[in-house]
Structures are given as structure tokens and as C-alpha cells.
Amino acid sequence: MGEAVTEGVSRPLVVVLGASGLLGTAVTRELAARPVRVRAVARRPATVPPDPVAEVEVCTADLTDPGELARVVAGADAVVHLVAYITGARTWRAADEGDAAERVNTGLVRDLIGVFRQHRPARPPVVVFAGSTSQVGTGGAGTLDGTEQDVPQTAYDRQKAAAELALEAATAAGVVRATTLRLPTLVSRGTDDPSLDRGVAATMMRRALAGEPLSLWYGGTARRDLVCVDDAARAFVAALDHADRLAGRHWLLGSGAGTSIAELFGLVARVAAEHTGKPPVEITPVGAPGGAVPTDAVDFVGDPAPFHDITGWSARVPLRAALEDLAAALTRDASAPRP
């Protein structure tokens, strides 16, 4: 696996933390097609693609339990860290819930650094961490290139930023070779279990397929860089292949194109209508709910050129194609018999 391969080892061990989530499942699928060893770690069993080329071990663990993190990363050449604090149907907004979120979103990174500091392998292991484009907060405008000053506005972004800085310091100290890939807004195409996707596009697609109106905050003017989760998974694998050149800083993933929330909702409504044969659902402007945060009204569009120049990665799946696939997957999932 390029620079991530430990000398003398034919099949490096890549540990995926958070392997049962939407992105974790996609990353595990990408890695399963490679001649590596994969340890897929999550609180619930991860999905293994059929007939993998990789040697795949599924490991269930609560990483906040003492000793569990050290156990699951033992012998790792590389760690893909995708763990995030999620409760129920909520996603990153759960980071406002206090110490438990901080323990997972930041504490586990510090624990990981501590494990590798205590049990130093011959070569510092690679760590690829999932950050967020929104960490910049109000510190950037227009298309972002990763050089902006971060002014995080939410608990989640502050926790991600603290974890990222800890990894950069550990890289400078020679403990790990870490990089952060800051994620844009991800869109699933239903390649994996569509129930895993709790993002805005999937939530609105479910509502549109059910004939429910779509509620639009702030007039829907904020622009987002919408990238298929399959493309994001390829980026994490590409980061493993170019670990040494990427280490020590963060990189933005994105398509470089911004889509307003209003445009996204309009496209969702049209694609859903094509699948149901009914008129597109209404898009209803509403006031921001109590859970709104300042960054809901901020544009986040990332320039992928710096990351592309090193890895060759670029987003491939067009937004409409991803939404069409997602609608088809959600329709199949809704009509499938339940046990």
C-alpha cells in the first residue's frame, strides 16, 4: 500500500475505527479489494464485502472501555480513524451533548497517540483522521483551500480541531505519521446499506419519496460541496498510499463546486418524483429550528487541487447520479420484506 507498507511485510495491517458507519463501511469496502489485512472495528459488527481480496477481521469493541483501543490497534501499520459521537437519529449535532461527545471525538485520538507513544513500533504508524470542512467556521469565505484560519463555531468542530492539532503534534514528535482529511457534505448513492445514511440529502430524499414537504432554512442560500461517500472512501485509501507526503497537516476533500441547499432540495424533489411518478413535493421556507448553528448559513466549498496534486484523487460521481442511485436504493429498502 504505497508509503504505508511496513518494510518486510507483504500484507500491511490497516485498522478501520468506526467501520460500521456510512463512511467506514465504504472505506472497508475499498480496502477489501486490496492485498492487505483489514481489521474492521466498531461497536456493532461491520459489513464485509463478498469475496474480498484482503484478509478481513471484524472486531467489535467499545473504544471508550479501558484497554480496548490498545487491543484493536495492536500491530497496525495504519489506522483510519472515522469514529464520531452519534446518538439515535442525530449525527454531529450530538457533539453539543457534553463530556461524552468530547470523550469520543477528541479523547479517543489522544488515547490513540498515547498507545503508540507507549508501544512505539519500528516505524511510526500512519493515521488518517476524518475531520470536517466546517472546522474553518467563520474563518474562510468563497472556495476554501485549507490555508484559512480556523474559527470553529460548534462543539463538534472544536473537538475535531483539537484532535487534528494533537495528531499534528504527535507527527512532529515522530510518534505517528498522521494526516486529517476534512470532509465536505457526503451523499450516499446507496451502494451500501442506505439506512446508514443520516445526512441531509438522504433525510430529504426519504421525505420526498414519502410525499412530505421539504423544510428549507435561511432561504437555502448556503452553498455546500456535495461529494459521494464512495468518492470519499477512495480518498482515504489514496491518503494511505501517499502517507508520508501528506503527513503533518490537513487536506480538504471536495469537488470544488458549490450547490446551494435550495438547489439540492429542488433536485431531490425532482429525482424523487421521477421514482414515485407523482408531482415533486413542495419546498417550504421555515424559520431555523432550535438546533440550528451559525455555520448552517455559511458556505463550505473546498478546493481539491492540493490533495489531487499529491494523490491524483478527484470526485467522480455526479450529484444527480448519486441522488438517482440513492432514490432507487431507498425505494428497494422500503419495499424489502422485513424479518
C-alpha positions in Angstrom: 0.0 0.0 0.0 2.5 2.6 -1.2 4.2 4.5 1.6 2.0 2.9 4.2 3.6 -0.5 3.8 5.9 -1.6 6.5 9.2 -2.9 5.2 9.4 -6.7 5.0 5.6 -7.2 5.5 3.8 -8.4 2.4 0.3 -7.6 3.7 0.2 -4.5 6.0 -2.5 -4.3 8.6 -4.9 -1.4 8.3 -7.3 -0.8 11.2 -10.5 1.0 10.4 -12.1 2.5 13.5 -15.8 3.2 13.1 -16.0 0.6 10.3 -19.8 0.1 10.6 -20.8 3.7 9.8 -21.6 5.1 6.4 -18.1 6.2 5.6 -16.5 3.3 7.5 -18.4 0.7 5.5 -17.4 2.4 2.2 -13.7 2.6 3.3 -13.7 -1.1 4.4 -15.2 -2.0 1.0 -12.4 -0.1 -0.8 -9.7 -1.7 1.3 -11.3 -5.2 0.9 -10.4 -5.0 -2.8 -6.7 -4.7 -1.9 -4.0 -7.2 -0.9 -3.9 -6.0 2.7 -5.1 -7.1 6.1 -8.1 -5.2 7.4 -9.3 -5.1 11.0 -12.8 -3.5 10.9 -13.6 -2.2 14.3 -16.9 -0.8 15.5 -19.4 -1.2 18.4 -21.6 -3.3 16.1 -20.3 -5.8 13.5 -19.1 -4.2 10.3 -20.1 -5.4 6.9 -17.6 -7.4 4.9 -17.9 -7.4 1.1 -18.3 -10.8 -0.5 -15.1 -12.4 -1.8 -12.6 -9.9 -0.5 -9.1 -9.8 -1.8 -8.0 -8.6 1.6 -7.8 -10.6 4.8 -10.7 -9.0 6.8 -11.1 -9.4 10.5 -14.3 -8.0 12.1 -13.8 -6.7 15.6 -16.5 -5.4 17.9 -15.4 -3.1 20.7 -16.4 -0.1 22.8 -13.2 2.0 22.4 -14.0 4.1 25.5 -13.5 1.0 27.6 -10.0 0.7 29.2 -7.6 -1.2 27.1 -9.9 -1.8 24.1 -8.2 0.8 21.9 -4.8 -0.7 22.5 -6.1 -4.1 21.8 -7.7 -3.3 18.4 -4.7 -1.3 17.1 -2.0 -3.8 18.1 0.3 -4.4 15.2 -1.3 -1.8 13.0 0.7 -0.3 10.1 -2.1 2.2 9.5 -5.2 3.4 11.3 -8.2 5.1 9.6 -10.0 6.9 12.3 -13.6 7.5 11.5 -15.2 7.3 14.9 -17.7 10.1 15.8 -20.2 10.5 18.6 -23.7 9.7 17.4 -26.9 9.2 19.4 -30.1 7.9 17.9 -31.2 9.6 14.7 -28.9 12.6 15.3 -25.4 13.0 13.8 -22.8 15.6 14.6 -25.2 17.9 16.4 -24.9 15.4 19.3 -21.5 16.9 19.9 -23.3 19.6 21.9 -24.2 17.0 24.5 -21.1 17.5 26.6 -18.4 15.3 28.0 -19.5 12.1 26.3 -19.1 13.6 22.8 -15.7 15.2 23.7 -14.5 11.8 25.1 -15.2 10.2 21.7 -14.4 13.0 19.2 -11.2 14.2 20.9 -10.4 11.8 23.7 -10.0 8.7 21.5 -7.5 10.5 19.3 -5.4 11.4 22.4 -5.7 7.8 23.6 -4.5 6.5 20.2 -1.5 8.8 20.4 -0.8 7.5 23.9 -0.9 3.9 22.8 1.6 4.5 20.0 3.8 6.6 22.2 3.9 3.8 24.8 4.3 0.9 22.4 6.4 2.5 19.6 6.7 0.3 16.5 9.9 0.4 14.5 8.2 2.8 12.0 5.6 5.4 13.1 2.2 4.1 12.0 0.1 6.0 9.6 -3.1 7.7 10.9 -5.7 9.1 8.6 -8.3 11.1 10.6 -11.7 12.3 9.4 -12.1 16.0 10.0 -14.7 18.4 8.7 -14.6 21.3 6.3 -16.8 23.2 8.7 -13.9 23.3 11.2 -12.9 26.6 9.5 -16.1 28.1 10.9 -16.3 31.7 10.0 -12.6 31.8 9.2 -13.0 31.5 5.5 -15.0 32.7 2.6 -15.5 31.6 -1.0 -13.7 28.4 -2.1 -11.5 27.1 0.7 -8.0 25.7 0.0 -7.1 24.7 3.6 -4.9 27.7 4.4 -7.6 29.6 6.1 -7.5 30.4 9.8 -9.9 28.2 11.7 -12.6 29.8 13.8 -14.8 26.8 14.8 -18.3 27.7 15.8 -19.7 24.4 17.1 -18.7 21.9 19.8 -18.2 19.3 17.1 -15.8 21.5 15.1 -13.9 22.5 18.2 -13.5 18.8 19.2 -12.4 17.9 15.7 -9.9 20.7 15.6 -8.4 19.7 18.9 -8.0 16.2 17.7 -6.4 17.4 14.5 -3.9 19.6 16.4 -3.0 16.7 18.7 -2.2 14.5 15.7 -0.1 17.2 14.1 1.9 17.5 17.3 2.3 13.7 17.5 3.5 13.6 13.9 6.1 16.3 14.6 7.3 14.3 17.6 7.7 11.2 15.5 5.0 9.1 17.2 2.7 8.8 14.2 2.5 9.8 10.5 -0.9 11.5 10.6 -3.0 13.5 8.3 -6.5 14.8 8.5 -8.9 14.7 5.6 -11.5 17.4 6.1 -14.8 16.1 4.8 -17.4 18.0 2.8 -21.1 17.2 2.9 -21.3 13.5 2.0 -24.1 12.0 -0.2 -24.7 8.3 -0.3 -25.7 6.5 -3.5 -27.0 3.5 -1.6 -24.0 1.3 -2.6 -24.0 0.1 1.0 -26.9 -0.2 3.4 -28.9 3.0 2.8 -30.1 3.1 6.4 -26.6 4.1 7.4 -27.0 7.5 5.8 -28.4 10.1 8.2 -27.1 13.1 6.2 -29.2 15.9 4.8 -29.6 14.6 1.3 -30.8 11.1 2.4 -33.1 12.6 5.0 -34.7 14.9 2.5 -34.9 12.1 -0.1 -36.7 9.9 2.4 -39.2 12.7 3.0 -39.7 13.4 -0.7 -40.3 9.7 -1.5 -42.9 9.7 1.2 -44.6 12.7 -0.3 -43.7 15.0 2.6 -42.7 18.7 2.0 -39.1 19.7 2.4 -38.4 22.4 5.0 -35.8 25.0 3.9 -33.9 27.1 6.5 -32.4 30.5 5.9 -33.7 30.6 2.4 -31.4 27.8 1.3 -28.7 30.2 0.1 -25.8 28.5 1.8 -23.6 26.5 -0.6 -22.2 23.1 0.1 -19.7 20.9 -1.6 -21.6 17.7 -2.1 -19.4 14.6 -2.6 -20.4 11.0 -2.9 -19.3 8.8 0.0 -17.8 6.3 -2.4 -15.5 9.0 -3.7 -14.6 10.0 -0.1 -13.7 6.4 0.7 -11.4 6.4 -2.3 -9.7 9.5 -0.9 -8.9 7.8 2.4 -7.3 4.9 0.6 -5.4 7.3 -1.6 -4.2 9.0 1.6 -2.8 5.7 2.8 -0.9 5.3 -0.5 0.7 8.8 -0.1 1.0 8.9 3.7 4.5 10.4 4.0 3.8 13.3 1.6 0.5 14.1 3.3 1.6 13.7 7.0 1.6 16.6 9.4 -1.3 18.7 8.1 -4.9 18.7 7.0 -6.3 18.5 3.4 -9.7 19.4 2.0 -11.8 16.9 0.1 -14.3 18.3 -2.3 -15.5 18.7 -5.9 -14.7 22.4 -6.0 -18.3 23.1 -6.9 -20.9 24.6 -4.6 -24.5 23.7 -4.6 -27.0 25.8 -2.6 -29.3 24.0 -0.2 -32.2 25.3 -2.2 -30.8 23.8 -5.4 -30.1 20.5 -3.6 -33.7 20.3 -2.3 -35.1 21.1 -5.7 -33.0 18.3 -7.3 -34.1 15.9 -4.5 -37.7 16.7 -5.1 -37.4 16.2 -8.9 -35.5 12.9 -8.6 -38.0 11.5 -6.0 -40.9 12.5 -8.3 -39.2 10.5 -11.2 -39.2 7.4 -8.9 -42.8 7.8 -7.5 -44.5 9.1 -10.6 -46.1 11.9 -8.5 -45.5 15.6 -8.7 -42.5 17.0 -6.9 -43.1 17.7 -3.2 -43.3 21.2 -2.0 -40.3 23.0 -0.6 -41.4 25.1 2.3 -39.4 28.0 3.7 -39.4 27.8 7.6 -37.6 29.6 10.4 -34.5 28.0 11.7 -35.2 25.4 14.5 -33.7 25.4 17.9 -30.9 23.1 16.9 -29.6 25.5 14.2 -26.0 26.6 14.5 -24.1 29.6 13.0 -22.4 27.5 10.3 -25.8 26.4 8.8 -25.8 29.7 6.9 -22.1 29.6 5.9 -20.8 28.4 2.5 -18.4 25.5 2.6 -16.8 24.6 -0.7 -13.4 23.0 -0.8 -10.7 23.2 -3.5 -9.5 19.7 -4.0 -6.4 20.7 -6.1 -3.8 20.4 -3.3 -4.9 16.9 -2.4 -5.2 15.9 -6.0 -1.8 17.2 -6.9 -0.2 14.6 -4.5 -2.6 11.7 -4.7 -4.4 12.1 -8.1 -7.7 11.8 -6.4 -10.8 13.6 -7.6 -14.5 13.3 -7.1 -16.1 11.2 -9.9 -19.8 10.7 -9.1 -22.1 13.5 -10.3 -24.6 14.7 -7.7 -27.6 13.9 -9.8 -26.3 10.3 -10.5 -25.7 9.8 -6.7 -29.2 11.0 -5.9 -30.8 8.8 -8.5 -29.0 5.8 -7.2 -29.9 6.8 -3.6 -33.6 7.1 -4.5 -33.6 3.7 -6.1 -31.8 2.1 -3.1 -34.2 3.7 -0.6 -37.2 2.5 -2.7 -35.8 -1.0 -2.7 -35.1 -0.8 1.0 -38.6 0.3 1.8 -40.2 -2.4 -0.3 -37.9 -5.2 1.0 -39.6 -7.8 3.3 -38.7 -7.3 7.0 -37.8 -10.3 9.1 
